């Protein structure tokens, strides 16, 4: 069973988090949303590196 999201799903999640952050008036919440988007980007980058190294 594979519960990993596909690269396009990860990119959509990142885009949604960034869009929410842009519209967020609260600085702390905006920062938190951008940190979450950054974590998604790291996961995507690591997966890409793992698949290209095999």
BELPE-V477171 format. One record per residue. RES is the residue in one letter. D_CENTER is the distance of its C-alpha to the mean C-alpha in whole Angstrom. Layout:
res,d_center
RES,D_CENTER
RES,D_CENTER
This chain:
res,d_center
X,22
X,19
X,16
X,13
X,11
X,12
X,10
X,11
X,9
X,6
X,6
X,8
X,6
X,4
X,7
X,9
X,7
X,9
X,12
X,12
X,12
X,15
X,17
X,17
X,21
X,20
X,19
X,18
X,16
X,14
X,14
X,12
X,10
X,9
X,9
X,6
X,4
X,6
X,6
X,3
X,4
X,7
X,7
X,7
X,10
X,12
X,12
X,14
X,16
X,17
X,18
X,20
X,22
X,23
